[in-house]
Structures are given as structure tokens and as C-alpha cells.
Amino acid sequence: MKADRVLIESVKAPKKTASGITNVDDGIKINEGVILAVGPLVENAKVGDKVIYEEFGYIDVTIDGRDYVSTKEELLIAERE
């Protein structure tokens, strides 16, 4: 892994929220996931953080048949709770 990157397992938004509201697919794609690994130069992100990341600038990675995303820490938009 490059020193300034994080490895993310992408998650898809649920079709219904916890309160039962149905999410509508309006063409807006939100890239979100959980950080599984961080490079040594990553300063603020940590393993286990739930994040939203930029739509462009990431690299798709397949490890043991599972798909992940590798992106620079600076392309993380927000941390989710």
C-alpha cells in the first residue's frame, strides 16, 4: 500500500432507513465505506472509520475475490457516525 493511502471496503446504502423510509435512487452516487487499513503517512483517518470519499481519484482493488477501494487520505470527504 502506498504510504498516503487508505484501503476501504465499500458499502451500499440500504434501500430503507432504520425508521422505514425508502431511499430513492435519484442517480446520485455516494461512495462510502469502512477503512480497513491505513498507510504510515496517513494522519487523521484510522482503521474502522466510516467515511464518504470522492467519486474520482480512487483505485479499485480486488483481494482474494473481494472488491476494495484505495484512495488518498485527502480525497476523504467526511466521516460518518
N, C-alpha and C positions, 0 to 999 in steps of 0.2 A: 504494500500500500504506500502511496506517496505520502510524504510527511505532513502535508497540509490538507489532507482529505479525510472524509468520514465515510463509513460504509453504512448504508441504510437499507433496511428491509421495508419495502413499500407496503402500505395498507390501503385498501379501498374503503371509501366512505360507505357506511351502512345505508341500505335503502330506506330504513326507518330509524328515527331517532329514539332515544330511550323513552320519550314521552308519547311515541306513536305517530309523530309527524312524518309523512312520506317525503323523502328528498326527491326533487325533480331534477332530471338530467337536462340541464339547460345549455349544454355544450361547454360549460366552464369546467376545466380540469384542475383539480387541486392536488398537487403532488405532496403527499405526506407519508411519514413512516417513522420507524423507530431506529435510532442509531445503535448499531451492533459493534462497531469498532472505530477508533479514532487514531489518526497519525500523531507522532510525537510533537509536531508543531501546532497542533490544534489547541487553542487557548480556552475557549468558552464552552464548546459542546462536550458532552460526556456520554458514555455508553448508557443506554436506557432512555435518553431524552426523546420525546415525541416531537417531531419537527415538521414544518412545511418548508419545501425547498423550491428553488427556481425551476421553471418548466424547461429551460435550456441550460446547457453547460454541465450536465451530468453525464456519466458514462454508465451504460447498462453492463452489469457483470453477472455471469452465471457461475455458480459454485455448486458442485455436486447436484446439478439439475435444478437448483433453486435460483430465482432471479433477485438480484440486488441492484442498488444504485451507489455509485461512488461520485461524490461531489466535493468541491472545496467548501471549507467552513464559511467563507464569505458569501456563498450562494444560499445559505440557510436564511429563510425569511423570518421565521418565528418559531418559538417553542410552544407546544400545545400542552394543556393540562390533562 
